[in-house]
Amino acid sequence: MAGVQRATVSAALGNSKLQKFMRDARRVISAAMEVQPDRSHALYWFRNAPIPEFSHRTAEQLVSRGKVDAIISYLESTGSGSTG
C-alpha cells in the first residue's frame, strides 16, 4: 500500500515514500483511536472497513492515495455524532 517494492521495507527503512506512508497511517490510526479507543478495532477498521463516503475504499487505501486530511475530517465528524 505504500507504493514501494517489498524489499524496500526491510532493506531501506529510510525510504522517503515508505516513511511518508507510515507517518500518514499513524496519523489516521491515532485519529481512529479517538473515536474507537480499542487499538485492535481501530487497526481492523483502518485495514478492512470500506467507507461508503469514499467509494467504499478502506482508510488504508485512502492513505496510499494521499487522502489523509479527508479521512481525519471524516473521523472527527463521525466522532462528534455525524454519520459522515
NORQUIMO-V550766 format. One record per residue. N is the residue number from 0. RES is the residue in three letters. SS is DSSP state (hx for helix, st for strand, lp for the rest). BURIAL is + if it has 9 or more other C-alpha atoms within 8 Angstrom, else -. Layout:
n res ss burial
N RES SS BURIAL
N RES SS BURIAL
This chain:
n res ss burial
0 MET lp -
1 ALA lp -
2 GLY lp -
3 VAL lp +
4 GLN lp -
5 ARG hx -
6 ALA hx -
7 THR hx +
8 VAL hx +
9 SER hx -
10 ALA hx -
11 ALA lp -
12 LEU lp +
13 GLY lp -
14 ASN lp -
15 SER hx -
16 LYS hx +
17 LEU hx +
18 GLN hx +
19 LYS hx -
20 PHE hx +
21 MET hx +
22 ARG hx -
23 ASP hx +
24 ALA hx +
25 ARG hx -
26 ARG hx +
27 VAL hx +
28 ILE hx +
29 SER hx -
30 ALA hx +
31 ALA hx +
32 MET hx +
33 GLU hx -
34 VAL hx +
35 GLN lp +
36 PRO lp +
37 ASP lp -
38 ARG hx -
39 SER hx -
40 HIS hx +
41 ALA hx +
42 LEU hx +
43 TYR hx +
44 TRP hx +
45 PHE hx +
46 ARG hx +
47 ASN hx -
48 ALA lp +
49 PRO lp -
50 ILE st +
51 PRO hx -
52 GLU hx -
53 PHE hx -
54 SER lp -
55 HIS lp -
56 ARG st +
57 THR lp +
58 ALA hx +
59 GLU hx +
60 GLN hx +
61 LEU hx +
62 VAL hx +
63 SER hx +
64 ARG lp -
65 GLY lp -
66 LYS lp +
67 VAL hx +
68 ASP hx -
69 ALA hx -
70 ILE hx +
71 ILE hx +
72 SER hx -
73 TYR hx +
74 LEU hx +
75 GLU hx +
76 SER hx +
77 THR hx +
78 GLY hx +
79 SER lp -
80 GLY lp -
81 SER lp -
82 THR lp -
83 GLY lp -
